[in-house]
Amino acid sequence: MRIQTDTSRCEGHGLCADVAPEVYDLDEDAVVVLRHDVLPEALRAKAEAGARACPVAALRVVE
């Protein structure tokens, strides 16, 4: 399972990192950074919650 990011949409709100800091972070430019290349199954619920929190829909969890 992976997370698709559309960094061109990311506005640096940081809600994803607030909801799921084990999965998401922000870089020095406040653009989302993933903490895992391949998402562990144990973090799926957190990853999905963080993606849903994104107000600009820049994140998507995919198989």
PDBQT receptor file of N, H, CA, C and O in Angstrom, charges set to zero:
ATOM      1  N   MET A   1       0.848  -1.170   0.000  1.00  0.00    +0.000 N 
ATOM      2  CA  MET A   1       0.000   0.000   0.000  1.00  0.00    +0.000 C 
ATOM      3  C   MET A   1       0.894   1.232   0.000  1.00  0.00    +0.000 C 
ATOM      4  O   MET A   1       1.947   1.252   0.637  1.00  0.00    +0.000 OA
ATOM      5  N   ARG A   2       0.464   2.243  -0.714  1.00  0.00    +0.000 N 
ATOM      6  H   ARG A   2      -0.392   2.226  -1.231  1.00  0.00    +0.000 HD
ATOM      7  CA  ARG A   2       1.250   3.473  -0.842  1.00  0.00    +0.000 C 
ATOM      8  C   ARG A   2       0.340   4.693  -0.686  1.00  0.00    +0.000 C 
ATOM      9  O   ARG A   2      -0.886   4.586  -0.666  1.00  0.00    +0.000 OA
ATOM     10  N   ILE A   3       0.973   5.826  -0.580  1.00  0.00    +0.000 N 
ATOM     11  H   ILE A   3       1.969   5.913  -0.597  1.00  0.00    +0.000 HD
ATOM     12  CA  ILE A   3       0.252   7.089  -0.525  1.00  0.00    +0.000 C 
ATOM     13  C   ILE A   3       0.669   7.906  -1.739  1.00  0.00    +0.000 C 
ATOM     14  O   ILE A   3       1.859   8.113  -1.981  1.00  0.00    +0.000 OA
ATOM     15  N   GLN A   4      -0.313   8.367  -2.495  1.00  0.00    +0.000 N 
ATOM     16  H   GLN A   4      -1.279   8.199  -2.299  1.00  0.00    +0.000 HD
ATOM     17  CA  GLN A   4      -0.028   9.257  -3.617  1.00  0.00    +0.000 C 
ATOM     18  C   GLN A   4      -0.156  10.686  -3.116  1.00  0.00    +0.000 C 
ATOM     19  O   GLN A   4      -1.126  11.042  -2.447  1.00  0.00    +0.000 OA
ATOM     20  N   THR A   5       0.832  11.493  -3.451  1.00  0.00    +0.000 N 
ATOM     21  H   THR A   5       1.620  11.204  -3.995  1.00  0.00    +0.000 HD
ATOM     22  CA  THR A   5       0.792  12.897  -3.062  1.00  0.00    +0.000 C 
ATOM     23  C   THR A   5       0.806  13.767  -4.302  1.00  0.00    +0.000 C 
ATOM     24  O   THR A   5       1.498  13.475  -5.277  1.00  0.00    +0.000 OA
ATOM     25  N   ASP A   6       0.048  14.819  -4.252  1.00  0.00    +0.000 N 
ATOM     26  H   ASP A   6      -0.514  15.056  -3.460  1.00  0.00    +0.000 HD
ATOM     27  CA  ASP A   6       0.067  15.828  -5.305  1.00  0.00    +0.000 C 
ATOM     28  C   ASP A   6       0.645  17.083  -4.658  1.00  0.00    +0.000 C 
ATOM     29  O   ASP A   6      -0.087  17.936  -4.156  1.00  0.00    +0.000 OA
ATOM     30  N   THR A   7       1.975  17.177  -4.683  1.00  0.00    +0.000 N 
ATOM     31  H   THR A   7       2.570  16.484  -5.091  1.00  0.00    +0.000 HD
ATOM     32  CA  THR A   7       2.633  18.285  -3.986  1.00  0.00    +0.000 C 
ATOM     33  C   THR A   7       2.303  19.637  -4.612  1.00  0.00    +0.000 C 
ATOM     34  O   THR A   7       2.459  20.671  -3.962  1.00  0.00    +0.000 OA
ATOM     35  N   SER A   8       1.854  19.644  -5.852  1.00  0.00    +0.000 N 
ATOM     36  H   SER A   8       1.727  18.804  -6.380  1.00  0.00    +0.000 HD
ATOM     37  CA  SER A   8       1.460  20.918  -6.461  1.00  0.00    +0.000 C 
ATOM     38  C   SER A   8       0.180  21.459  -5.820  1.00  0.00    +0.000 C 
ATOM     39  O   SER A   8      -0.085  22.659  -5.879  1.00  0.00    +0.000 OA
ATOM     40  N   ARG A   9      -0.605  20.583  -5.213  1.00  0.00    +0.000 N 
ATOM     41  H   ARG A   9      -0.390  19.608  -5.166  1.00  0.00    +0.000 HD
ATOM     42  CA  ARG A   9      -1.837  21.001  -4.530  1.00  0.00    +0.000 C 
ATOM     43  C   ARG A   9      -1.591  21.360  -3.062  1.00  0.00    +0.000 C 
ATOM     44  O   ARG A   9      -2.347  22.132  -2.473  1.00  0.00    +0.000 OA
ATOM     45  N   CYS A  10      -0.529  20.794  -2.475  1.00  0.00    +0.000 N 
ATOM     46  H   CYS A  10       0.086  20.166  -2.954  1.00  0.00    +0.000 HD
ATOM     47  CA  CYS A  10      -0.265  20.973  -1.052  1.00  0.00    +0.000 C 
ATOM     48  C   CYS A  10      -0.057  22.456  -0.736  1.00  0.00    +0.000 C 
ATOM     49  O   CYS A  10       0.760  23.129  -1.365  1.00  0.00    +0.000 OA
ATOM     50  N   GLU A  11      -0.808  22.950   0.248  1.00  0.00    +0.000 N 
ATOM     51  H   GLU A  11      -1.471  22.404   0.759  1.00  0.00    +0.000 HD
ATOM     52  CA  GLU A  11      -0.711  24.346   0.669  1.00  0.00    +0.000 C 
ATOM     53  C   GLU A  11      -0.075  24.479   2.043  1.00  0.00    +0.000 C 
ATOM     54  O   GLU A  11      -0.026  25.579   2.594  1.00  0.00    +0.000 OA
ATOM     55  N   GLY A  12       0.413  23.380   2.607  1.00  0.00    +0.000 N 
ATOM     56  H   GLY A  12       0.373  22.487   2.160  1.00  0.00    +0.000 HD
ATOM     57  CA  GLY A  12       1.137  23.439   3.870  1.00  0.00    +0.000 C 
ATOM     58  C   GLY A  12       0.291  23.644   5.102  1.00  0.00    +0.000 C 
ATOM     59  O   GLY A  12       0.783  24.164   6.103  1.00  0.00    +0.000 OA
ATOM     60  N   HIS A  13      -0.969  23.250   5.059  1.00  0.00    +0.000 N 
ATOM     61  H   HIS A  13      -1.368  22.828   4.245  1.00  0.00    +0.000 HD
ATOM     62  CA  HIS A  13      -1.829  23.387   6.235  1.00  0.00    +0.000 C 
ATOM     63  C   HIS A  13      -1.330  22.517   7.388  1.00  0.00    +0.000 C 
ATOM     64  O   HIS A  13      -1.453  22.898   8.553  1.00  0.00    +0.000 OA
ATOM     65  N   GLY A  14      -0.771  21.359   7.070  1.00  0.00    +0.000 N 
ATOM     66  H   GLY A  14      -0.671  21.049   6.124  1.00  0.00    +0.000 HD
ATOM     67  CA  GLY A  14      -0.210  20.478   8.089  1.00  0.00    +0.000 C 
ATOM     68  C   GLY A  14      -1.212  19.630   8.840  1.00  0.00    +0.000 C 
ATOM     69  O   GLY A  14      -0.850  18.979   9.821  1.00  0.00    +0.000 OA
ATOM     70  N   LEU A  15      -2.454  19.620   8.411  1.00  0.00    +0.000 N 
ATOM     71  H   LEU A  15      -2.747  20.149   7.615  1.00  0.00    +0.000 HD
ATOM     72  CA  LEU A  15      -3.466  18.823   9.107  1.00  0.00    +0.000 C 
ATOM     73  C   LEU A  15      -3.160  17.336   9.009  1.00  0.00    +0.000 C 
ATOM     74  O   LEU A  15      -3.427  16.586   9.949  1.00  0.00    +0.000 OA
ATOM     75  N   CYS A  16      -2.603  16.901   7.886  1.00  0.00    +0.000 N 
ATOM     76  H   CYS A  16      -2.385  17.509   7.123  1.00  0.00    +0.000 HD
ATOM     77  CA  CYS A  16      -2.236  15.494   7.743  1.00  0.00    +0.000 C 
ATOM     78  C   CYS A  16      -1.218  15.099   8.813  1.00  0.00    +0.000 C 
ATOM     79  O   CYS A  16      -1.350  14.050   9.444  1.00  0.00    +0.000 OA
ATOM     80  N   ALA A  17      -0.213  15.933   9.010  1.00  0.00    +0.000 N 
ATOM     81  H   ALA A  17      -0.106  16.785   8.497  1.00  0.00    +0.000 HD
ATOM     82  CA  ALA A  17       0.819  15.653  10.010  1.00  0.00    +0.000 C 
ATOM     83  C   ALA A  17       0.280  15.772  11.427  1.00  0.00    +0.000 C 
ATOM     84  O   ALA A  17       0.758  15.076  12.322  1.00  0.00    +0.000 OA
ATOM     85  N   ASP A  18      -0.694  16.627  11.649  1.00  0.00    +0.000 N 
ATOM     86  H   ASP A  18      -1.083  17.192  10.922  1.00  0.00    +0.000 HD
ATOM     87  CA  ASP A  18      -1.326  16.729  12.969  1.00  0.00    +0.000 C 
ATOM     88  C   ASP A  18      -2.086  15.452  13.299  1.00  0.00    +0.000 C 
ATOM     89  O   ASP A  18      -2.019  14.952  14.422  1.00  0.00    +0.000 OA
ATOM     90  N   VAL A  19      -2.808  14.929  12.317  1.00  0.00    +0.000 N 
ATOM     91  H   VAL A  19      -2.864  15.335  11.404  1.00  0.00    +0.000 HD
ATOM     92  CA  VAL A  19      -3.635  13.739  12.512  1.00  0.00    +0.000 C 
ATOM     93  C   VAL A  19      -2.800  12.464  12.541  1.00  0.00    +0.000 C 
ATOM     94  O   VAL A  19      -3.073  11.558  13.328  1.00  0.00    +0.000 OA
ATOM     95  N   ALA A  20      -1.784  12.391  11.685  1.00  0.00    +0.000 N 
ATOM     96  H   ALA A  20      -1.562  13.127  11.045  1.00  0.00    +0.000 HD
ATOM     97  CA  ALA A  20      -0.994  11.159  11.549  1.00  0.00    +0.000 C 
ATOM     98  C   ALA A  20       0.505  11.469  11.448  1.00  0.00    +0.000 C 
ATOM     99  O   ALA A  20       1.096  11.303  10.381  1.00  0.00    +0.000 OA
ATOM    100  N   PRO A  21       1.116  11.912  12.537  1.00  0.00    +0.000 N 
ATOM    101  CA  PRO A  21       2.546  12.255  12.483  1.00  0.00    +0.000 C 
ATOM    102  C   PRO A  21       3.452  11.057  12.222  1.00  0.00    +0.000 C 
ATOM    103  O   PRO A  21       4.617  11.228  11.864  1.00  0.00    +0.000 OA
ATOM    104  N   GLU A  22       2.927   9.842  12.398  1.00  0.00    +0.000 N 
ATOM    105  H   GLU A  22       1.980   9.702  12.689  1.00  0.00    +0.000 HD
ATOM    106  CA  GLU A  22       3.702   8.636  12.085  1.00  0.00    +0.000 C 
ATOM    107  C   GLU A  22       3.816   8.420  10.578  1.00  0.00    +0.000 C 
ATOM    108  O   GLU A  22       4.667   7.664  10.108  1.00  0.00    +0.000 OA
ATOM    109  N   VAL A  23       2.947   9.096   9.830  1.00  0.00    +0.000 N 
ATOM    110  H   VAL A  23       2.256   9.710  10.211  1.00  0.00    +0.000 HD
ATOM    111  CA  VAL A  23       2.867   8.883   8.381  1.00  0.00    +0.000 C 
ATOM    112  C   VAL A  23       3.324  10.113   7.596  1.00  0.00    +0.000 C 
ATOM    113  O   VAL A  23       4.032   9.980   6.598  1.00  0.00    +0.000 OA
ATOM    114  N   TYR A  24       2.928  11.300   8.037  1.00  0.00    +0.000 N 
ATOM    115  H   TYR A  24       2.353  11.407   8.847  1.00  0.00    +0.000 HD
ATOM    116  CA  TYR A  24       3.168  12.530   7.286  1.00  0.00    +0.000 C 
ATOM    117  C   TYR A  24       4.023  13.512   8.079  1.00  0.00    +0.000 C 
ATOM    118  O   TYR A  24       4.003  13.536   9.310  1.00  0.00    +0.000 OA
ATOM    119  N   ASP A  25       4.776  14.321   7.332  1.00  0.00    +0.000 N 
ATOM    120  H   ASP A  25       4.792  14.301   6.332  1.00  0.00    +0.000 HD
ATOM    121  CA  ASP A  25       5.557  15.410   7.905  1.00  0.00    +0.000 C 
ATOM    122  C   ASP A  25       5.531  16.546   6.889  1.00  0.00    +0.000 C 
ATOM    123  O   ASP A  25       5.051  16.374   5.769  1.00  0.00    +0.000 OA
ATOM    124  N   LEU A  26       6.044  17.693   7.278  1.00  0.00    +0.000 N 
ATOM    125  H   LEU A  26       6.434  17.833   8.188  1.00  0.00    +0.000 HD
ATOM    126  CA  LEU A  26       6.182  18.813   6.346  1.00  0.00    +0.000 C 
ATOM    127  C   LEU A  26       7.654  19.165   6.239  1.00  0.00    +0.000 C 
ATOM    128  O   LEU A  26       8.384  19.114   7.229  1.00  0.00    +0.000 OA
ATOM    129  N   ASP A  27       8.094  19.522   5.034  1.00  0.00    +0.000 N 
ATOM    130  H   ASP A  27       7.501  19.563   4.229  1.00  0.00    +0.000 HD
ATOM    131  CA  ASP A  27       9.479  19.937   4.872  1.00  0.00    +0.000 C 
ATOM    132  C   ASP A  27       9.625  21.413   5.215  1.00  0.00    +0.000 C 
ATOM    133  O   ASP A  27       8.670  22.044   5.667  1.00  0.00    +0.000 OA
ATOM    134  N   GLU A  28      10.809  21.962   5.005  1.00  0.00    +0.000 N 
ATOM    135  H   GLU A  28      11.585  21.449   4.638  1.00  0.00    +0.000 HD
ATOM    136  CA  GLU A  28      11.075  23.360   5.374  1.00  0.00    +0.000 C 
ATOM    137  C   GLU A  28      10.234  24.352   4.581  1.00  0.00    +0.000 C 
ATOM    138  O   GLU A  28      10.093  25.507   4.982  1.00  0.00    +0.000 OA
ATOM    139  N   ASP A  29       9.674  23.907   3.453  1.00  0.00    +0.000 N 
ATOM    140  H   ASP A  29       9.789  22.969   3.126  1.00  0.00    +0.000 HD
ATOM    141  CA  ASP A  29       8.794  24.766   2.655  1.00  0.00    +0.000 C 
ATOM    142  C   ASP A  29       7.320  24.503   2.945  1.00  0.00    +0.000 C 
ATOM    143  O   ASP A  29       6.442  25.006   2.244  1.00  0.00    +0.000 OA
ATOM    144  N   ALA A  30       7.057  23.713   3.980  1.00  0.00    +0.000 N 
ATOM    145  H   ALA A  30       7.770  23.304   4.549  1.00  0.00    +0.000 HD
ATOM    146  CA  ALA A  30       5.691  23.352   4.393  1.00  0.00    +0.000 C 
ATOM    147  C   ALA A  30       4.962  22.529   3.331  1.00  0.00    +0.000 C 
ATOM    148  O   ALA A  30       3.756  22.678   3.137  1.00  0.00    +0.000 OA
ATOM    149  N   VAL A  31       5.707  21.659   2.647  1.00  0.00    +0.000 N 
ATOM    150  H   VAL A  31       6.687  21.538   2.804  1.00  0.00    +0.000 HD
ATOM    151  CA  VAL A  31       5.130  20.728   1.681  1.00  0.00    +0.000 C 
ATOM    152  C   VAL A  31       5.167  19.342   2.305  1.00  0.00    +0.000 C 
ATOM    153  O   VAL A  31       6.144  18.968   2.955  1.00  0.00    +0.000 OA
ATOM    154  N   VAL A  32       4.100  18.587   2.104  1.00  0.00    +0.000 N 
ATOM    155  H   VAL A  32       3.307  18.890   1.576  1.00  0.00    +0.000 HD
ATOM    156  CA  VAL A  32       3.991  17.263   2.720  1.00  0.00    +0.000 C 
ATOM    157  C   VAL A  32       5.132  16.344   2.291  1.00  0.00    +0.000 C 
ATOM    158  O   VAL A  32       5.542  16.318   1.131  1.00  0.00    +0.000 OA
ATOM    159  N   VAL A  33       5.630  15.587   3.280  1.00  0.00    +0.000 N 
ATOM    160  H   VAL A  33       5.297  15.608   4.222  1.00  0.00    +0.000 HD
ATOM    161  CA  VAL A  33       6.672  14.579   3.073  1.00  0.00    +0.000 C 
ATOM    162  C   VAL A  33       6.170  13.298   3.719  1.00  0.00    +0.000 C 
ATOM    163  O   VAL A  33       5.633  13.318   4.826  1.00  0.00    +0.000 OA
ATOM    164  N   LEU A  34       6.350  12.191   3.021  1.00  0.00    +0.000 N 
ATOM    165  H   LEU A  34       6.786  12.175   2.122  1.00  0.00    +0.000 HD
ATOM    166  CA  LEU A  34       5.926  10.898   3.557  1.00  0.00    +0.000 C 
ATOM    167  C   LEU A  34       7.047  10.296   4.387  1.00  0.00    +0.000 C 
ATOM    168  O   LEU A  34       8.216  10.382   4.010  1.00  0.00    +0.000 OA
ATOM    169  N   ARG A  35       6.702   9.692   5.502  1.00  0.00    +0.000 N 
ATOM    170  H   ARG A  35       5.752   9.622   5.808  1.00  0.00    +0.000 HD
ATOM    171  CA  ARG A  35       7.694   9.050   6.362  1.00  0.00    +0.000 C 
ATOM    172  C   ARG A  35       8.000   7.616   5.926  1.00  0.00    +0.000 C 
ATOM    173  O   ARG A  35       8.962   7.022   6.412  1.00  0.00    +0.000 OA
ATOM    174  N   HIS A  36       7.195   7.049   5.014  1.00  0.00    +0.000 N 
ATOM    175  H   HIS A  36       6.413   7.532   4.619  1.00  0.00    +0.000 HD
ATOM    176  CA  HIS A  36       7.377   5.668   4.549  1.00  0.00    +0.000 C 
ATOM    177  C   HIS A  36       7.218   5.616   3.037  1.00  0.00    +0.000 C 
ATOM    178  O   HIS A  36       6.307   6.229   2.480  1.00  0.00    +0.000 OA
ATOM    179  N   ASP A  37       8.118   4.876   2.366  1.00  0.00    +0.000 N 
ATOM    180  H   ASP A  37       8.859   4.378   2.818  1.00  0.00    +0.000 HD
ATOM    181  CA  ASP A  37       7.954   4.641   0.925  1.00  0.00    +0.000 C 
ATOM    182  C   ASP A  37       6.801   3.675   0.683  1.00  0.00    +0.000 C 
ATOM    183  O   ASP A  37       5.963   3.890  -0.193  1.00  0.00    +0.000 OA
ATOM    184  N   VAL A  38       6.776   2.613   1.472  1.00  0.00    +0.000 N 
ATOM    185  H   VAL A  38       7.457   2.439   2.184  1.00  0.00    +0.000 HD
ATOM    186  CA  VAL A  38       5.687   1.647   1.448  1.00  0.00    +0.000 C 
ATOM    187  C   VAL A  38       5.045   1.677   2.827  1.00  0.00    +0.000 C 
ATOM    188  O   VAL A  38       5.719   1.488   3.839  1.00  0.00    +0.000 OA
ATOM    189  N   LEU A  39       3.769   1.909   2.858  1.00  0.00    +0.000 N 
ATOM    190  H   LEU A  39       3.221   2.062   2.035  1.00  0.00    +0.000 HD
ATOM    191  CA  LEU A  39       3.054   2.095   4.112  1.00  0.00    +0.000 C 
ATOM    192  C   LEU A  39       2.788   0.769   4.811  1.00  0.00    +0.000 C 
ATOM    193  O   LEU A  39       2.189  -0.124   4.212  1.00  0.00    +0.000 OA
ATOM    194  N   PRO A  40       3.215   0.615   6.061  1.00  0.00    +0.000 N 
ATOM    195  CA  PRO A  40       2.887  -0.601   6.810  1.00  0.00    +0.000 C 
ATOM    196  C   PRO A  40       1.371  -0.697   7.033  1.00  0.00    +0.000 C 
ATOM    197  O   PRO A  40       0.712   0.313   7.277  1.00  0.00    +0.000 OA
ATOM    198  N   GLU A  41       0.837  -1.886   6.951  1.00  0.00    +0.000 N 
ATOM    199  H   GLU A  41       1.373  -2.707   6.753  1.00  0.00    +0.000 HD
ATOM    200  CA  GLU A  41      -0.606  -2.099   7.133  1.00  0.00    +0.000 C 
ATOM    201  C   GLU A  41      -1.093  -1.534   8.459  1.00  0.00    +0.000 C 
ATOM    202  O   GLU A  41      -2.218  -1.042   8.550  1.00  0.00    +0.000 OA
ATOM    203  N   ALA A  42      -0.262  -1.601   9.479  1.00  0.00    +0.000 N 
ATOM    204  H   ALA A  42       0.651  -2.001   9.406  1.00  0.00    +0.000 HD
ATOM    205  CA  ALA A  42      -0.646  -1.114  10.809  1.00  0.00    +0.000 C 
ATOM    206  C   ALA A  42      -0.922   0.385  10.823  1.00  0.00    +0.000 C 
ATOM    207  O   ALA A  42      -1.585   0.877  11.737  1.00  0.00    +0.000 OA
ATOM    208  N   LEU A  43      -0.430   1.119   9.831  1.00  0.00    +0.000 N 
ATOM    209  H   LEU A  43       0.109   0.720   9.089  1.00  0.00    +0.000 HD
ATOM    210  CA  LEU A  43      -0.635   2.572   9.782  1.00  0.00    +0.000 C 
ATOM    211  C   LEU A  43      -1.704   2.993   8.774  1.00  0.00    +0.000 C 
ATOM    212  O   LEU A  43      -1.909   4.184   8.539  1.00  0.00    +0.000 OA
ATOM    213  N   ARG A  44      -2.378   2.019   8.186  1.00  0.00    +0.000 N 
ATOM    214  H   ARG A  44      -2.212   1.052   8.376  1.00  0.00    +0.000 HD
ATOM    215  CA  ARG A  44      -3.368   2.342   7.153  1.00  0.00    +0.000 C 
ATOM    216  C   ARG A  44      -4.462   3.285   7.663  1.00  0.00    +0.000 C 
ATOM    217  O   ARG A  44      -4.765   4.282   7.009  1.00  0.00    +0.000 OA
ATOM    218  N   ALA A  45      -5.044   2.989   8.797  1.00  0.00    +0.000 N 
ATOM    219  H   ALA A  45      -4.797   2.179   9.328  1.00  0.00    +0.000 HD
ATOM    220  CA  ALA A  45      -6.129   3.831   9.323  1.00  0.00    +0.000 C 
ATOM    221  C   ALA A  45      -5.636   5.255   9.579  1.00  0.00    +0.000 C 
ATOM    222  O   ALA A  45      -6.340   6.223   9.294  1.00  0.00    +0.000 OA
ATOM    223  N   LYS A  46      -4.425   5.375  10.118  1.00  0.00    +0.000 N 
ATOM    224  H   LYS A  46      -3.853   4.588  10.349  1.00  0.00    +0.000 HD
ATOM    225  CA  LYS A  46      -3.850   6.703  10.366  1.00  0.00    +0.000 C 
ATOM    226  C   LYS A  46      -3.617   7.437   9.044  1.00  0.00    +0.000 C 
ATOM    227  O   LYS A  46      -3.931   8.621   8.921  1.00  0.00    +0.000 OA
ATOM    228  N   ALA A  47      -3.067   6.730   8.061  1.00  0.00    +0.000 N 
ATOM    229  H   ALA A  47      -2.812   5.769   8.161  1.00  0.00    +0.000 HD
ATOM    230  CA  ALA A  47      -2.797   7.339   6.761  1.00  0.00    +0.000 C 
ATOM    231  C   ALA A  47      -4.079   7.833   6.108  1.00  0.00    +0.000 C 
ATOM    232  O   ALA A  47      -4.116   8.932   5.554  1.00  0.00    +0.000 OA
ATOM    233  N   GLU A  48      -5.123   7.026   6.172  1.00  0.00    +0.000 N 
ATOM    234  H   GLU A  48      -5.093   6.134   6.623  1.00  0.00    +0.000 HD
ATOM    235  CA  GLU A  48      -6.408   7.420   5.588  1.00  0.00    +0.000 C 
ATOM    236  C   GLU A  48      -6.997   8.625   6.316  1.00  0.00    +0.000 C 
ATOM    237  O   GLU A  48      -7.549   9.523   5.681  1.00  0.00    +0.000 OA
ATOM    238  N   ALA A  49      -6.883   8.649   7.633  1.00  0.00    +0.000 N 
ATOM    239  H   ALA A  49      -6.434   7.919   8.149  1.00  0.00    +0.000 HD
ATOM    240  CA  ALA A  49      -7.396   9.787   8.410  1.00  0.00    +0.000 C 
ATOM    241  C   ALA A  49      -6.631  11.062   8.045  1.00  0.00    +0.000 C 
ATOM    242  O   ALA A  49      -7.230  12.126   7.893  1.00  0.00    +0.000 OA
ATOM    243  N   GLY A  50      -5.322  10.952   7.906  1.00  0.00    +0.000 N 
ATOM    244  H   GLY A  50      -4.835  10.087   8.029  1.00  0.00    +0.000 HD
ATOM    245  CA  GLY A  50      -4.525  12.112   7.517  1.00  0.00    +0.000 C 
ATOM    246  C   GLY A  50      -4.868  12.596   6.127  1.00  0.00    +0.000 C 
ATOM    247  O   GLY A  50      -4.921  13.802   5.885  1.00  0.00    +0.000 OA
ATOM    248  N   ALA A  51      -5.103  11.666   5.201  1.00  0.00    +0.000 N 
ATOM    249  H   ALA A  51      -5.059  10.686   5.397  1.00  0.00    +0.000 HD
ATOM    250  CA  ALA A  51      -5.484  12.039   3.840  1.00  0.00    +0.000 C 
ATOM    251  C   ALA A  51      -6.844  12.739   3.828  1.00  0.00    +0.000 C 
ATOM    252  O   ALA A  51      -7.035  13.723   3.113  1.00  0.00    +0.000 OA
ATOM    253  N   ARG A  52      -7.775  12.231   4.617  1.00  0.00    +0.000 N 
ATOM    254  H   ARG A  52      -7.619  11.432   5.197  1.00  0.00    +0.000 HD
ATOM    255  CA  ARG A  52      -9.105  12.864   4.695  1.00  0.00    +0.000 C 
ATOM    256  C   ARG A  52      -9.029  14.261   5.301  1.00  0.00    +0.000 C 
ATOM    257  O   ARG A  52      -9.852  15.117   4.977  1.00  0.00    +0.000 OA
ATOM    258  N   ALA A  53      -8.061  14.502   6.169  1.00  0.00    +0.000 N 
ATOM    259  H   ALA A  53      -7.393  13.807   6.432  1.00  0.00    +0.000 HD
ATOM    260  CA  ALA A  53      -7.929  15.803   6.829  1.00  0.00    +0.000 C 
ATOM    261  C   ALA A  53      -7.396  16.877   5.886  1.00  0.00    +0.000 C 
ATOM    262  O   ALA A  53      -7.523  18.068   6.173  1.00  0.00    +0.000 OA
ATOM    263  N   CYS A  54      -6.803  16.472   4.770  1.00  0.00    +0.000 N 
ATOM    264  H   CYS A  54      -6.700  15.505   4.538  1.00  0.00    +0.000 HD
ATOM    265  CA  CYS A  54      -6.221  17.443   3.840  1.00  0.00    +0.000 C 
ATOM    266  C   CYS A  54      -7.325  18.275   3.187  1.00  0.00    +0.000 C 
ATOM    267  O   CYS A  54      -8.177  17.727   2.487  1.00  0.00    +0.000 OA
ATOM    268  N   PRO A  55      -7.319  19.582   3.407  1.00  0.00    +0.000 N 
ATOM    269  CA  PRO A  55      -8.398  20.422   2.855  1.00  0.00    +0.000 C 
ATOM    270  C   PRO A  55      -8.315  20.636   1.346  1.00  0.00    +0.000 C 
ATOM    271  O   PRO A  55      -9.267  21.126   0.738  1.00  0.00    +0.000 OA
ATOM    272  N   VAL A  56      -7.185  20.274   0.734  1.00  0.00    +0.000 N 
ATOM    273  H   VAL A  56      -6.411  19.876   1.228  1.00  0.00    +0.000 HD
ATOM    274  CA  VAL A  56      -7.049  20.460  -0.711  1.00  0.00    +0.000 C 
ATOM    275  C   VAL A  56      -6.936  19.131  -1.455  1.00  0.00    +0.000 C 
ATOM    276  O   VAL A  56      -6.610  19.117  -2.643  1.00  0.00    +0.000 OA
ATOM    277  N   ALA A  57      -7.197  18.029  -0.782  1.00  0.00    +0.000 N 
ATOM    278  H   ALA A  57      -7.461  18.040   0.182  1.00  0.00    +0.000 HD
ATOM    279  CA  ALA A  57      -7.191  16.677  -1.359  1.00  0.00    +0.000 C 
ATOM    280  C   ALA A  57      -5.889  16.364  -2.098  1.00  0.00    +0.000 C 
ATOM    281  O   ALA A  57      -5.909  15.884  -3.231  1.00  0.00    +0.000 OA
ATOM    282  N   ALA A  58      -4.772  16.637  -1.450  1.00  0.00    +0.000 N 
ATOM    283  H   ALA A  58      -4.756  17.027  -0.529  1.00  0.00    +0.000 HD
ATOM    284  CA  ALA A  58      -3.469  16.392  -2.055  1.00  0.00    +0.000 C 
ATOM    285  C   ALA A  58      -2.945  14.977  -1.757  1.00  0.00    +0.000 C 
ATOM    286  O   ALA A  58      -1.872  14.603  -2.232  1.00  0.00    +0.000 OA
ATOM    287  N   LEU A  59      -3.692  14.199  -0.980  1.00  0.00    +0.000 N 
ATOM    288  H   LEU A  59      -4.563  14.503  -0.594  1.00  0.00    +0.000 HD
ATOM    289  CA  LEU A  59      -3.225  12.876  -0.541  1.00  0.00    +0.000 C 
ATOM    290  C   LEU A  59      -4.260  11.798  -0.844  1.00  0.00    +0.000 C 
ATOM    291  O   LEU A  59      -5.468  12.022  -0.765  1.00  0.00    +0.000 OA
ATOM    292  N   ARG A  60      -3.743  10.617  -1.195  1.00  0.00    +0.000 N 
ATOM    293  H   ARG A  60      -2.761  10.435  -1.260  1.00  0.00    +0.000 HD
ATOM    294  CA  ARG A  60      -4.642   9.484  -1.452  1.00  0.00    +0.000 C 
ATOM    295  C   ARG A  60      -3.924   8.186  -1.124  1.00  0.00    +0.000 C 
ATOM    296  O   ARG A  60      -2.802   7.963  -1.578  1.00  0.00    +0.000 OA
ATOM    297  N   VAL A  61      -4.563   7.327  -0.338  1.00  0.00    +0.000 N 
ATOM    298  H   VAL A  61      -5.475   7.508   0.031  1.00  0.00    +0.000 HD
ATOM    299  CA  VAL A  61      -4.013   6.025  -0.004  1.00  0.00    +0.000 C 
ATOM    300  C   VAL A  61      -4.471   5.044  -1.092  1.00  0.00    +0.000 C 
ATOM    301  O   VAL A  61      -5.661   4.940  -1.391  1.00  0.00    +0.000 OA
ATOM    302  N   VAL A  62      -3.501   4.326  -1.677  1.00  0.00    +0.000 N 
ATOM    303  H   VAL A  62      -2.534   4.411  -1.435  1.00  0.00    +0.000 HD
ATOM    304  CA  VAL A  62      -3.801   3.375  -2.754  1.00  0.00    +0.000 C 
ATOM    305  C   VAL A  62      -3.156   2.025  -2.452  1.00  0.00    +0.000 C 
ATOM    306  O   VAL A  62      -2.168   1.937  -1.723  1.00  0.00    +0.000 OA
ATOM    307  N   GLU A  63      -3.731   0.993  -3.020  1.00  0.00    +0.000 N 
ATOM    308  H   GLU A  63      -4.534   1.065  -3.612  1.00  0.00    +0.000 HD
ATOM    309  CA  GLU A  63      -3.190  -0.371  -2.841  1.00  0.00    +0.000 C 
ATOM    310  C   GLU A  63      -1.933  -0.546  -3.645  1.00  0.00    +0.000 C 
ATOM    311  O   GLU A  63      -1.332  -1.620  -3.626  1.00  0.00    +0.000 OA
TER     312      GLU A  63
